[in-house]
């Protein structure tokens, strides 16, 4: 059971200075961005630099996974993005403004052709769509479970592009929390990911100076069922990594659950510490242990 990625750190694809610091940051994965953080006049330079960074860190010898956020599927740049970077074997592609599973299927077809052309194992490049950035996209979140996609790593959501699509002046309520629409979309993303059997990735915390808020919201996200989070600043990474690890007490309880079921292989339901446990509890305990062991 492989451990999910806890932290995805965005890095502008045209910033040689920031890309030069990849090996110093403790992120589980980096997302080299060819979309919003790169001006139109810098797109080609960003592709060349991104390809070079990937090639200098071959797959299998990378300290962390290297993903690339390409431009939207309906843009003129997406095929140029993919053609430029796939030959250097990124671990995954983030697809912005995905409208539904048909978009990830189409991206998968592009990746099939490019992997074959470049001699990369077919299907080895994963996909993470930002699945809520248009007004129609949230209605398709349940459809990811209806389409078999081995490349699909997970689903994540975004509030900024969605609020722009809605013409909203803010995506927060009077208390500073997500407004109702964005809370709903977040929940649907979580449900859609688990229905599809993939990871749910929490959106970014925009205020990188708010360490307490980042930790609290990340911990809450993990307890709800998110397995990792997007980050926009290196200072956020360690906080996110720690928040998405189970506590020592959780690991201890998980080990006891696994041991109890191992000692009673014919039992479907068992009691422990006054709680009734069944097979879903066993699976969750195994996941907790795998995550703890994977990250030491």
DRENROFI-551040 format. One record per atom (N, C-alpha, C, O): z, x, y; residue in three letters. Coordinates in steps of 0.02 Angstrom, whole numbers. Each point is the difference from the previous one (the first is absolute). Layout:
BEGIN
        z        x        y     r
        Z        X        Y   ala
...
***
This chain:
BEGIN
        z        x        y     r
        0       43      -59   unk
        0      -43       59   unk
        0       44       62   unk
       50       34       14   unk
     -104      -33       23   unk
       -4       43       59   unk
       36      -32       58   unk
        2      -61        8   unk
       28      104       33   unk
       39      -25       57   unk
      -46      -21       56   unk
      -50       34       12   unk
       66      -87       24   unk
      -41      -20       57   unk
        8       49       58   unk
       49       37        4   unk
      -96      -39       41   unk
        1       41       60   unk
       49      -31       50   unk
       -7      -59       17   unk
       56       98        5   unk
       49      -27       47   unk
      -25        1       72   unk
       11      -47       37   unk
      -43      101      -18   unk
      -19        9       71   unk
      -74       20        5   unk
      -23       46      -33   unk
      -13      -83       76   unk
      -69       15       18   unk
        0       19       74   unk
       12      -43       42   unk
      -26      105      -25   unk
        1       22       70   unk
      -71        5       27   unk
      -42       36      -28   unk
       28      -72       82   unk
      -66        3       32   unk
       -7       65       39   unk
       46       24       33   unk
     -106        6      -38   unk
      -18       60       38   unk
      -71      -10       27   unk
      -45      -15      -39   unk
       35       24      104   unk
      -68       -8       27   unk
      -49       49      -32   unk
       15       60       -7   unk
      -73      -85      -13   unk
      -48       42      -36   unk
      -35       52       43   unk
      -33       44      -27   unk
       40      -50       93   unk
      -33       49       43   unk
       49       49       33   unk
      -19       37       45   unk
       83      -38      -68   unk
       50       45       30   unk
       13       59      -46   unk
       38       -4      -49   unk
      -70       59       65   unk
        9       60      -41   unk
       73       23        0   unk
       25       24      -51   unk
        8      -32      108   unk
       70       21        5   unk
       45      -41      -47   unk
       40       29      -36   unk
      -47      -94       37   unk
       42      -43      -42   unk
      -18        6      -74   unk
       45       -1      -43   unk
     -109        7       28   unk
      -20       10      -69   unk
       24       67      -28   unk
       11        7      -60   unk
       -2       41      105   unk
       24       65      -22   unk
       73       -1      -21   unk
       25       49      -28   unk
       10     -104       43   unk
       72       -5      -16   unk
       12      -42      -62   unk
       58      -17      -15   unk
     -110       -1      -21   unk
        9      -43      -59   unk
       50       28      -50   unk
       41      -37      -26   unk
      -46      101       14   unk
       42       29      -53   unk
       73        7       20   unk
       42       15      -42   unk
      -27      -28      106   unk
       70        6       23   unk
       37      -66       -2   unk
       62        0       -3   unk
      -97      -55        4   unk
       33      -66        1   unk
       15      -23      -71   unk
      -38       14      -47   unk
       95      -50       37   unk
       21      -20      -67   unk
      -28      -67      -24   unk
       28      -30      -46   unk
      -82        6       75   unk
      -29      -64      -20   unk
      -25        2      -72   unk
      -24       51      -23   unk
       31     -107      -12   unk
      -29       -4      -67   unk
      -76       -2        4   unk
      -34       23      -45   unk
        8      -52      100   unk
      -72       -4        9   unk
      -17        1       74   unk
       39      -24       41   unk
      -96       52      -25   unk
      -26        0       68   unk
      -63      -44        2   unk
      -40        0      -47   unk
       33      -37      102   unk
      -61      -38       11   unk
      -37       32       58   unk
       20       -8       58   unk
      -74       45      -73   unk
      -40       31       53   unk
      -44      -55       29   unk
      -41      -30      -36   unk
       49       18      100   unk
      -30      -59       31   unk
      -68       15       32   unk
       -6       45       41   unk
      -43      -84      -62   unk
      -66        3       32   unk
      -14      -62       41   unk
      -55       -7       28   unk
      104      -38      -24   unk
      -12      -63       35   unk
       30        0       70   unk
      -27       32       45   unk
       83      -68      -35   unk
       24      -15       67   unk
       21       60       42   unk
       -7       -1       62   unk
       32       54      -93   unk
       24       57       39   unk
      -55       49       18   unk
       13       51       32   unk
      -75      -66      -51   unk
      -56       45       14   unk
      -50      -36       46   unk
      -25      -54      -17   unk
       11       84       74   unk
      -49      -29       46   unk
      -70        1      -30   unk
      -15       44      -41   unk
      -28      -91       60   unk
      -68       -3      -28   unk
      -37       67        5   unk
      -36       19      -46   unk
       45       15      101   unk
      -35       64       10   unk
       26       55      -45   unk
      -31       53       -6   unk
       89      -65      -26   unk
       32       52      -42   unk
       -5      -16      -75   unk
       27       36      -41   unk
      -62      -89       23   unk
       -2      -21      -70   unk
      -29       54      -45   unk
       28       16      -52   unk
      -85       12       72   unk
      -32       49      -44   unk
       42       63       -6   unk
        6       29      -55   unk
       24       -8      110   unk
       44       59       -3   unk
       59      -14      -46   unk
       22       44      -37   unk
        5     -105       40   unk
       56      -18      -42   unk
      -19        1      -74   unk
       39       22      -42   unk
      -99      -46       26   unk
      -23        2      -70   unk
       -4       71      -26   unk
       22       15      -56   unk
      -51       29       96   unk
       -8       69      -21   unk
       69       34      -10   unk
       10       36      -49   unk
       35      -49       95   unk
       66       31       -4   unk
       39      -29      -60   unk
       34       37      -36   unk
      -40     -102       26   unk
       35      -31      -57   unk
      -26       26      -66   unk
       40       15      -45   unk
     -105       -9       39   unk
      -29       28      -62   unk
       25       71      -12   unk
       15       18      -57   unk
      -10       21      110   unk
       23       69       -7   unk
       73        3      -23   unk
       19       40      -42   unk
       23      -84       72   unk
       71       -2      -18   unk
        8      -20      -73   unk
       41       29      -36   unk
      -79      -78       14   unk
        3      -22      -70   unk
      -23       56      -47   unk
       31       13      -51   unk
      -87       18       68   unk
      -28       52      -43   unk
       47       60       -6   unk
        2       33      -52   unk
       35      -18      105   unk
       47       56       -1   unk
       61      -14      -43   unk
       38       45      -17   unk
      -28     -109        0   unk
       57      -21      -41   unk
      -27      -40      -59   unk
        4      -62        1   unk
      -30       94      -51   unk
      -32      -36      -56   unk
       48      -48      -35   unk
       60       13       -5   unk
      -87      -68      -18   unk
       40      -48      -37   unk
       32       34      -60   unk
      -33       37      -37   unk
       96      -51       26   unk
       37       32      -54   unk
       41       59       23   unk
       46       22      -34   unk
      -62        4       93   unk
       38       56       29   unk
       28      -17       69   unk
       18       44       38   unk
      -15     -108      -24   unk
       25      -22       65   unk
       75      -11       -2   unk
       28      -24      -50   unk
        4       42      104   unk
       72      -13        6   unk
       14      -74        4   unk
       50      -24      -27   unk
      -93      -13       60   unk
        5      -72        7   unk
      -69      -30       -8   unk
      -50       35        5   unk
       48     -100      -18   unk
      -65      -33       -5   unk
      -33       -2       69   unk
       33       -6       51   unk
      -99        9      -52   unk
      -40       -3       62   unk
      -47      -60       -4   unk
      -46       -1      -41   unk
       58      -47       84   unk
      -42      -60        5   unk
      -40        3       65   unk
       16       39       44   unk
      -66      -81      -40   unk
      -41       -3       61   unk
       -7      -74       20   unk
      -18      -42      -40   unk
       34       28      104   unk
      -16      -67       26   unk
      -69        2       30   unk
      -13       35       49   unk
      -33      -72      -79   unk
      -68       -4       24   unk
       -6      -56       51   unk
       48      -36       13   unk
     -106       28       16   unk
      -13      -55       45   unk
      -12      -64      -40   unk
      -13        4      -60   unk
       18      -63       92   unk
       -6      -63      -37   unk
      -66       -6      -38   unk
      -50       32       17   unk
       51      -73      -68   unk
      -57       -6      -45   unk
      -62      -26       35   unk
      -56       16      -20   unk
       66      -56       72   unk
      -58      -28       36   unk
      -23       43       58   unk
      -42      -22       40   unk
       68       83      -35   unk
      -19       44       55   unk
      -59       44      -21   unk
      -16        6      -59   unk
      -15       25      108   unk
      -56       45      -13   unk
       24       68      -25   unk
      -40       39      -26   unk
      106      -25       32   unk
       25       67      -16   unk
       26        8      -71   unk
        7       56      -23   unk
        8     -112      -12   unk
       38        7      -62   unk
      -37       41      -52   unk
       31       41      -34   unk
      -97      -51       26   unk
      -36       39      -50   unk
       -3       74       18   unk
        3       43      -44   unk
       -8      -29      108   unk
        1       70       22   unk
       69       31      -15   unk
        4       58      -21   unk
       48      -97       32   unk
       68       24      -15   unk
        5       18      -74   unk
       22       55      -18   unk
      -41     -102      -25   unk
        7       10      -72   unk
      -44       58      -25   unk
       22       41      -40   unk
      -83      -38       64   unk
      -45       53      -22   unk
       26       69       19   unk
      -10       48      -36   unk
       45      -45       92   unk
       26       64       24   unk
       61       23      -39   unk
        8       60      -11   unk
       35     -106      -11   unk
       65       22      -27   unk
        6       -4      -75   unk
       40       36      -29   unk
      -78      -79       -5   unk
       11      -10      -71   unk
      -15       64      -40   unk
       33       12      -50   unk
      -80       28       72   unk
      -15       62      -37   unk
       59       47       -2   unk
        3       44      -43   unk
       45      -52       90   unk
       60       42        1   unk
       59      -35      -35   unk
       56       25        3   unk
      -69      -81      -35   unk
       47      -34      -45   unk
       67      -19       32   unk
       52       26      -20   unk
      -53      -71       69   unk
       64      -27       25   unk
       34      -39      -57   unk
      -34      -25      -45   unk
       99       19       49   unk
       36      -39      -51   unk
      -11      -74        8   unk
        3      -38      -49   unk
      -16       16      110   unk
      -11      -71       10   unk
      -33      -13       67   unk
       -5       43       44   unk
      -18     -105      -37   unk
      -31      -24       61   unk
       39      -60       26   unk
       12      -48      -37   unk
        9       51      100   unk
       28      -59       33   unk
      -56      -38       34   unk
      -39       29       38   unk
       34      -93      -52   unk
      -52      -42       29   unk
       30      -46       52   unk
       38      -46      -18   unk
      -53       56       82   unk
       27      -45       52   unk
      -38      -65        3   unk
      -58       -5      -21   unk
       92      -46       47   unk
      -31      -65       14   unk
      -34      -30      -61   unk
      -54      -30        5   unk
       84       40      -64   unk
      -27      -31      -60   unk
        7      -75        4   unk
       52      -26       19   unk
     -105      -10      -36   unk
        1      -73        4   unk
       24      -33      -65   unk
       20      -58        0   unk
      -21       97      -54   unk
       21      -27      -65   unk
      -23       46      -55   unk
      -28       53       13   unk
       40      -73      -76   unk
      -17       45      -56   unk
      -74       16       -6   unk
      -18       52      -29   unk
      -26      -94       56   unk
      -71       17       -3   unk
      -15       64       37   unk
      -44       38      -19   unk
       82      -25       73   unk
      -11       62       37   unk
       21       61      -40   unk
      -34       51        1   unk
       90      -56      -37   unk
       22       57      -40   unk
      -45       10      -60   unk
      -10       57      -23   unk
      -18     -111       -4   unk
      -49        6      -54   unk
      -62       36       25   unk
      -26       45      -33   unk
        2      -64       92   unk
      -59       33       28   unk
       13       74       13   unk
      -41       43      -15   unk
      100      -28       43   unk
       18       70       11   unk
        3       37      -67   unk
      -21       58       -4   unk
       45      -91      -47   unk
        2       32      -66   unk
      -70       17      -26   unk
       -9       52      -31   unk
      -40      -95       45   unk
      -69       16      -20   unk
      -26       62       37   unk
      -33       42      -30   unk
       48      -38       94   unk
      -20       60       38   unk
       32       63      -31   unk
      -32       51       -8   unk
       96      -57       -9   unk
       36       57      -28   unk
      -28       19      -69   unk
       -4       59      -17   unk
      -14     -109      -23   unk
      -31       13      -66   unk
      -60       47        9   unk
       -5       51      -34   unk
      -39      -70       79   unk
      -62       38        9   unk
       13       70       26   unk
      -30       48      -23   unk
       76      -43       71   unk
       14       65       31   unk
       37       46      -48   unk
      -13       60       -2   unk
       60      -88      -37   unk
       35       42      -49   unk
      -48       28      -52   unk
        4       58      -18   unk
      -49     -101       -6   unk
      -49       24      -50   unk
      -44       55       31   unk
      -12       51      -32   unk
      -10      -62       93   unk
      -43       50       33   unk
       37       66       10   unk
      -30       53       -7   unk
       94      -57       21   unk
       38       61       16   unk
       35       31      -60   unk
       33       51        6   unk
      -40      -82      -65   unk
       32       27      -59   unk
       75      -10       -2   unk
       36       40      -30   unk
      -13      -92       62   unk
       72      -16        1   unk
       12      -54      -52   unk
      -41      -45       -8   unk
       98       48      -28   unk
       13      -52      -51   unk
       -5      -70       30   unk
       32      -16       49   unk
      -73      -25      -80   unk
      -12      -67       26   unk
       65      -41       -3   unk
       34       -3      -50   unk
      -19      -29      106   unk
       59      -42        4   unk
       62       36       23   unk
       53      -30        6   unk
      -58       95        8   unk
       60       39       16   unk
       21       -5       73   unk
       55       22       18   unk
      -98      -49       25   unk
       17       -8       71   unk
       29      -70       10   unk
      -35      -50      -10   unk
       98       46       30   unk
       34      -64        6   unk
      -17      -34       66   unk
      -29       32       45   unk
       46      -95      -39   unk
      -14      -39       60   unk
       64      -35       23   unk
       36      -30      -40   unk
      -23       35      105   unk
       55      -37       31   unk
      -28      -38       60   unk
      -12       30       52   unk
        2      -96      -58   unk
      -25      -38       57   unk
       55      -20       47   unk
       56      -16      -21   unk
      -71       16       86   unk
       44      -32       48   unk
      -24      -72        1   unk
      -52      -16       29   unk
       90      -28      -60   unk
      -27      -64      -22   unk
       18      -59       44   unk
       -5      -58      -21   unk
       25       71       84   unk
       23      -55       42   unk
      -23        7       73   unk
       30      -31       44   unk
      -82       69      -31   unk
      -15       17       70   unk
      -48      -48       35   unk
      -17       10       58   unk
       -5      -61      -93   unk
      -42      -51       31   unk
       33      -69      -12   unk
       44       -6      -42   unk
      -66      -44       80   unk
       30      -66       -7   unk
      -11      -31      -68   unk
       42      -39      -24   unk
      -97       56      -10   unk
      -15      -30      -65   unk
       30       39      -58   unk
       12      -29      -53   unk
        1       93       61   unk
       21       43      -55   unk
       64      -23      -35   unk
        2        2      -61   unk
       50      -25       97   unk
       61      -20      -36   unk
      -11      -56      -51   unk
       37       -4      -49   unk
      -88      -38       60   unk
      -12      -54      -47   unk
      -28       25      -66   unk
        0      -37      -49   unk
      -22       99       46   unk
      -29       29      -61   unk
       49       44      -38   unk
      -18       29      -51   unk
       80      -23       74   unk
       47       47      -31   unk
       14      -18      -73   unk
       10       45      -41   unk
       -8     -109       25   unk
       10      -19      -70   unk
      -59       12      -44   unk
        6        0      -62   unk
      -65       10       91   unk
      -61        9      -39   unk
       -5       69      -32   unk
      -39        9      -47   unk
       77       40       72   unk
       -3       67      -31   unk
       22       -3      -73   unk
      -20       43      -40   unk
       62      -91       23   unk
       24       -7      -69   unk
      -54      -27      -46   unk
        6        4      -61   unk
      -58      -33       90   unk
      -53      -33      -40   unk
      -57       47      -17   unk
      -45      -18      -38   unk
       45       78       67   unk
      -56       46       -9   unk
       27       66      -29   unk
       41       33       32   unk
      -63      -15      -91   unk
       23       62      -32   unk
      -29       60       38   unk
      -61        8        6   unk
      105       34       19   unk
      -21       59       38   unk
       45       59      -17   unk
       56        5       25   unk
      -81       39      -68   unk
       42       56      -21   unk
       13       49       57   unk
       49       37       -1   unk
      -93      -36       50   unk
        9       47       56   unk
       55      -22       49   unk
       26       41       37   unk
      -10     -105      -37   unk
       45      -27       50   unk
       70       29       -9   unk
       33      -14      -50   unk
      -10       53      100   unk
       67       28       -4   unk
       52      -51       22   unk
       53       -7      -31   unk
      -68      -29       85   unk
       48      -47       27   unk
      -31      -38       58   unk
      -60        3       12   unk
      103      -40       22   unk
      -19      -36       61   unk
       49       18       55   unk
       60        8      -12   unk
      -86       -1       72   unk
       43       10       58   unk
      -22      -48       55   unk
      -54      -29       -4   unk
       95       23       54   unk
      -15      -47       53   unk
        8       34       68   unk
       31       53        5   unk
      -60      -84       47   unk
        4       27       66   unk
        8      -55       51   unk
      -31      -53       -7   unk
       71       65       58   unk
       13      -52       51   unk
      -41        9       63   unk
      -15      -48       34   unk
       -3      110      -18   unk
      -32       12       65   unk
      -70      -29        3   unk
      -16      -37       46   unk
      -26       52      -96   unk
      -67      -28        0   unk
        0      -75       -9   unk
      -43      -35       28   unk
       91        9      -66   unk
        5      -72       -9   unk
       17      -35       66   unk
      -29      -51       17   unk
       77       79       19   unk
       18      -31       64   unk
      -59        2       49   unk
      -10      -47       39   unk
      -30      100      -42   unk
      -60        4       42   unk
      -51      -53      -21   unk
      -32      -31       42   unk
       26       22     -107   unk
      -48      -50      -26   unk
       21      -71       21   unk
      -42      -44        8   unk
      107       34       -1   unk
       26      -66       18   unk
        4      -10       75   unk
       14      -56       23   unk
      -26      108       15   unk
        8       -4       72   unk
       72       -7       22   unk
       15      -27       53   unk
       31       53      -95   unk
       71       -5       15   unk
       22       54       49   unk
      -25       56       -2   unk
       70      -73       47   unk
       25       49       48   unk
       54       44      -32   unk
       14       54       27   unk
       16      -75      -82   unk
       49       39      -36   unk
        4      -24      -72   unk
      -20      -56      -15   unk
       45       99      -29   unk
       11      -21      -69   unk
       75       -3      -16   unk
       19       -3      -58   unk
       22        5      110   unk
       73       -2       -7   unk
       29      -64       30   unk
      -30      -29       45   unk
       88        9      -70   unk
       33      -58       30   unk
       50       24       52   unk
        3       60       15   unk
       36     -106       12   unk
       46       17       54   unk
       54       50      -21   unk
       27       36       42   unk
      -11      -34     -106   unk
       51       46      -25   unk
      -27       69      -15   unk
       38       46      -16   unk
     -104      -38       20   unk
      -31       64      -16   unk
      -24        6      -72   unk
      -30       51      -19   unk
       43     -102      -21   unk
      -22        0      -70   unk
      -72      -27       -2   unk
      -26      -27       49   unk
       -7       35     -108   unk
      -67      -27       -8   unk
        1      -75       14   unk
       45      -36      -22   unk
      -95       12       59   unk
       -7      -71       11   unk
      -18      -35      -66   unk
      -20       33      -48   unk
       26      -99       47   unk
       -6      -37      -62   unk
      -66       14      -36   unk
        0       10      -61   unk
      -55       -9       97   unk
      -65       11      -32   unk
       -2       66      -37   unk
      -27        4      -56   unk
       57       48       85   unk
       -3       67      -31   unk
       50        6      -57   unk
      -13       36      -48   unk
       69      -71       52   unk
       45       -3      -57   unk
      -33      -34      -59   unk
        7       21      -57   unk
      -44      -75       71   unk
      -35      -36      -53   unk
      -53       45      -32   unk
       -5        3      -61   unk
      -34       31      102   unk
      -52       44      -26   unk
       30       57      -42   unk
      -27       17      -52   unk
       81       11       76   unk
       35       53      -38   unk
       22      -25      -68   unk
      -10       34      -50   unk
       39      -94       47   unk
       22      -28      -63   unk
      -59      -13      -47   unk
        4       13      -60   unk
      -59      -39       88   unk
      -58      -13      -41   unk
      -29       65      -28   unk
      -25        1      -57   unk
       27       52       96   unk
      -24       65      -25   unk
       44       25      -58   unk
      -26       24      -50   unk
       91      -31       57   unk
       46       19      -53   unk
      -14      -41      -63   unk
       -4       28      -55   unk
       -3      -93       62   unk
      -13      -43      -58   unk
      -69       15      -30   unk
       -8        2      -61   unk
      -42        8      104   unk
      -67       13      -25   unk
       -4       65      -39   unk
      -34        4      -51   unk
       69       47       75   unk
        0       64      -36   unk
       32       -7      -69   unk
      -28       24      -49   unk
       85      -56       46   unk
       34       -6      -65   unk
      -38      -47      -47   unk
        0       10      -60   unk
      -32      -61       88   unk
      -41      -43      -42   unk
      -58       39      -31   unk
      -20      -14      -57   unk
       -7       62       94   unk
      -55       41      -25   unk
       24       59      -42   unk
      -41       36      -30   unk
      107      -26       27   unk
       27       55      -40   unk
      -10       68       32   unk
       -7       50      -35   unk
        6      -48      102   unk
       -9       64       36   unk
       57        9       49   unk
       43      -44        7   unk
      -42      101       28   unk
       54       15       45   unk
       -5      -38       66   unk
      -55      -12       25   unk
      112       -7        2   unk
        4      -29       66   unk
       24       53       49   unk
       54       29      -10   unk
      -94      -14       61   unk
       15       54       47   unk
       17      -30       68   unk
      -41      -35       30   unk
      101       48       -6   unk
       22      -27       64   unk
      -38       31       58   unk
      -21       58       -3   unk
       11      -96       56   unk
      -36       24       58   unk
       43       51       39   unk
       58       11      -17   unk
      -87       18       68   unk
       34       52       38   unk
       54      -28       47   unk
        0      -59       17   unk
       45      102        2   unk
       51      -14       51   unk
      -22       38       62   unk
        5       61        4   unk
      -29      -99       45   unk
      -37       31       56   unk
       43       47       43   unk
      -26       49       27   unk
       90      -64      -19   unk
       43       41       43   unk
       28       58      -41   unk
       51       -8      -34   unk
      -84       66       37   unk
       21       55      -42   unk
       66       32       22   unk
       29       40      -36   unk
       -4      -59       94   unk
       65       25       22   unk
       58      -43      -27   unk
       58       21        2   unk
      -74      -80      -27   unk
       51      -47      -24   unk
       17       15      -73   unk
      -23      -35      -45   unk
       62       87       34   unk
       16       20      -68   unk
       43      -51      -37   unk
      -11      -13      -59   unk
       59      -16       94   unk
       43      -50      -32   unk
      -40      -62      -21   unk
        8      -26      -55   unk
      -52        3      100   unk
      -41      -57      -16   unk
      -48       14      -57   unk
      -12      -43      -42   unk
      -16      103       40   unk
      -45       19      -54   unk
       36        1      -66   unk
      -25      -26      -50   unk
       85       55       49   unk
       38        3      -63   unk
       19      -69      -24   unk
       -8      -16      -59   unk
       33      -26      105   unk
       23      -67      -20   unk
      -58      -42      -26   unk
        6      -33      -51   unk
      -62       35       87   unk
      -57      -41      -21   unk
      -32       26      -64   unk
      -26      -38      -40   unk
       27      104       31   unk
      -28       29      -61   unk
       44      -17      -60   unk
      -26      -17      -54   unk
       91       22       63   unk
       45      -18      -55   unk
       -8      -74      -18   unk
       -2      -17      -59   unk
       -3      -25      110   unk
      -11      -71      -13   unk
      -65      -12      -37   unk
       -4      -42      -45   unk
      -48       78       65   unk
      -65       -8      -33   unk
        4       19      -74   unk
      -28      -35      -42   unk
       63       89       26   unk
        7       20      -70   unk
       37      -53      -40   unk
      -19      -16      -56   unk
       74      -11       84   unk
       38      -50      -37   unk
      -41      -64      -11   unk
       14      -38      -47   unk
      -63       25       91   unk
      -42      -59       -8   unk
      -56       10      -51   unk
      -26      -49      -27   unk
        7      112       14   unk
      -53       12      -49   unk
      -56       44       24   unk
      -47       12      -39   unk
       49       12      101   unk
      -48       49       22   unk
       18       68      -31   unk
       59       15       -9   unk
     -109       25       -7   unk
       13       64      -33   unk
      -11       60       45   unk
       18       56      -18   unk
      -46      -67       78   unk
      -12       56       45   unk
      -18      -27       69   unk
        0      -60       12   unk
      -14      108       33   unk
      -11      -21       69   unk
      -48       47       35   unk
       -5       60      -16   unk
      -32      -87       65   unk
      -43       40       43   unk
       43       33       54   unk
       50      -28       22   unk
      -71       87        0   unk
       35       37       53   unk
      -50       26       50   unk
      -57       17      -18   unk
       78      -14       81   unk
      -45       25       53   unk
       24       65       31   unk
      -33       28       44   unk
       92       -3      -66   unk
       27       61       29   unk
       38       38      -54   unk
       34      -30      -41   unk
      -41       97       40   unk
       35       39      -52   unk
       75      -11       -2   unk
       31        6      -53   unk
       -1      -23      110   unk
       73      -11        2   unk
       21      -61      -41   unk
       58       -7      -17   unk
     -106      -37        2   unk
       16      -60      -37   unk
        1       11      -76   unk
       29      -40      -37   unk
      -60       93       15   unk
      -14        7      -72   unk
       63        7      -42   unk
        8      -35      -50   unk
       37       79       70   unk
       60       11      -41   unk
       43      -63       -3   unk
       29      -16      -52   unk
      -25      -20      107   unk
       39      -63        1   unk
      -31      -50      -49   unk
       36      -32      -38   unk
     -102       26       40   unk
      -34      -46      -45   unk
       10       21      -73   unk
       15      -41      -43   unk
      -25      106       29   unk
        8       24      -68   unk
       69      -17      -28   unk
        6      -23      -57   unk
       45       35       97   unk
       68      -14      -24   unk
       13      -75       -8   unk
       32      -21      -48   unk
      -59      -19       94   unk
       12      -72       -4   unk
      -33      -31      -61   unk
       24      -51      -26   unk
      -79       80        3   unk
      -36      -28      -57   unk
       20       33      -66   unk
      -35       -6      -50   unk
       91       42       50   unk
       29       24      -62   unk
       60      -43      -19   unk
       37      -21       45   unk
      -27        7     -109   unk
       60      -37      -20   unk
       62       42       11   unk
       -1       61       -4   unk
       56      -95       16   unk
       64       35       10   unk
       26       25      -68   unk
      -24      -20      -53   unk
       75       63       56   unk
       30       26      -61   unk
       29      -56      -42   unk
       -4        1      -61   unk
       34      -50       95   unk
       29      -57      -37   unk
      -55      -41      -34   unk
        9      -24      -56   unk
      -65       15       89   unk
      -55      -37      -30   unk
      -28       36      -61   unk
      -15      -31      -51   unk
        9       97       56   unk
      -26       40      -57   unk
       49       -4      -58   unk
      -21       -7      -58   unk
       86       13       73   unk
       50       -4      -53   unk
       -2      -67      -36   unk
        3       -3      -61   unk
       -9      -51      100   unk
       -3      -66      -31   unk
      -64       -8      -41   unk
        1      -29      -54   unk
      -56       56       80   unk
      -63       -5      -36   unk
        4       36      -67   unk
      -26      -24      -50   unk
       57       82       49   unk
        7       38      -63   unk
       42      -39      -50   unk
      -14        0      -60   unk
       65      -34       84   unk
       42      -40      -44   unk
      -38      -60      -28   unk
        8      -19      -58   unk
      -51      -10      100   unk
      -41      -56      -23   unk
      -48       24      -56   unk
       -4      -32      -52   unk
      -30       87       64   unk
      -47       26      -50   unk
       37       18      -65   unk
      -25      -14      -55   unk
       83       45       62   unk
       38       19      -60   unk
       22      -62      -39   unk
       -2       -1      -61   unk
       23      -51       97   unk
       23      -61      -32   unk
      -56      -32      -40   unk
       11      -22      -57   unk
      -70       18       85   unk
      -56      -30      -36   unk
      -22       45      -58   unk
      -22      -25      -52   unk
       28       91       60   unk
      -17       45      -55   unk
       47       -8      -58   unk
      -19        7      -58   unk
       82      -22       73   unk
       49      -10      -53   unk
       -5      -69      -33   unk
       28      -12      -53   unk
      -64      -33       86   unk
       -8      -68      -26   unk
      -74      -19        2   unk
      -20      -44       38   unk
      -21       76      -79   unk
      -74       -7        5   unk
      -25      -70      -16   unk
      -56      -17       20   unk
       95      -24      -53   unk
      -23      -67      -19   unk
       24      -53       49   unk
      -15      -60       -8   unk
       52       81       59   unk
       28      -49       47   unk
      -48      -12       58   unk
      -31       47       26   unk
       25     -110       -5   unk
      -41      -16       58   unk
       42       -7       62   unk
      -24        8       56   unk
       89      -25      -65   unk
       46       -9       55   unk
       65       34      -17   unk
       26       -7      -55   unk
        1       44      103   unk
       63       36       -9   unk
       43       -6       62   unk
      -25      -14       54   unk
       90       23      -62   unk
       46       -2       56   unk
       25       69       18   unk
       13       41      -44   unk
       -8      -27      109   unk
       26       64       24   unk
       35      -12       67   unk
      -30      -26       47   unk
       92       46      -44   unk
       40       -7       62   unk
        0      -72       26   unk
       -2      -11       60   unk
        4      -36     -106   unk
        3      -70       20   unk
      -67      -29       19   unk
       -4      -57       24   unk
      -51       95      -34   unk
      -67      -24       18   unk
      -41       -9      -64   unk
        4       40      -46   unk
      -44      -92       45   unk
      -46      -10      -55   unk
      -66       35       15   unk
      -29       -8       54   unk
        6       48     -101   unk
      -60       40        8   unk
      -52      -20      -52   unk
       17      -15      -57   unk
      -81       16       78   unk
      -54      -11      -48   unk
      -54       53       11   unk
       11       49       35   unk
      -69      -59      -64   unk
      -53       51        0   unk
      -22       19       70   unk
      -12       60       12   unk
        4     -106       36   unk
      -18       21       68   unk
       51       49       30   unk
      -19       45       37   unk
       83      -54      -54   unk
       51       47       24   unk
      -10       69      -32   unk
        9       51       33   unk
      -29      -50      -95   unk
      -13       63      -34   unk
      -59       36       32   unk
        3       60       12   unk
      -56      -97        3   unk
      -58       31       32   unk
       17       27       69   unk
      -23       55       18   unk
       63      -91       20   unk
       21       24       65   unk
       43       62       -6   unk
       -6       46       40   unk
       50      -45      -89   unk
       42       59      -11   unk
      -42       61      -18   unk
       13       55       24   unk
      -64      -65      -66   unk
      -44       56      -18   unk
      -37       26       62   unk
      -11       60        7   unk
       -9     -106       36   unk
      -35       20       62   unk
       47       40       46   unk
      -21       50       29   unk
       82      -71      -23   unk
       49       36       41   unk
       10       71      -26   unk
        1       48       39   unk
        7      -41     -104   unk
       10       66      -30   unk
      -61       44        9   unk
        6       59       17   unk
      -65      -87      -27   unk
      -62       39        8   unk
       -7       25       72   unk
      -20       57       11   unk
       36     -100       37   unk
       -5       20       70   unk
       50       55       16   unk
      -18       49       34   unk
       79      -55      -57   unk
       52       50       13   unk
      -18       67      -32   unk
        8       52       31   unk
      -33      -54      -92   unk
      -17       62      -34   unk
      -61       34       30   unk
       -4       61        5   unk
      -45     -102       16   unk
      -61       28       30   unk
       14       39       64   unk
      -34       49       15   unk
       85      -71       21   unk
       15       32       65   unk
       65       40       -4   unk
       31       15       52   unk
      -10        3     -112   unk
       57       44       -7   unk
       67      -30       17   unk
       51       34       -4   unk
***
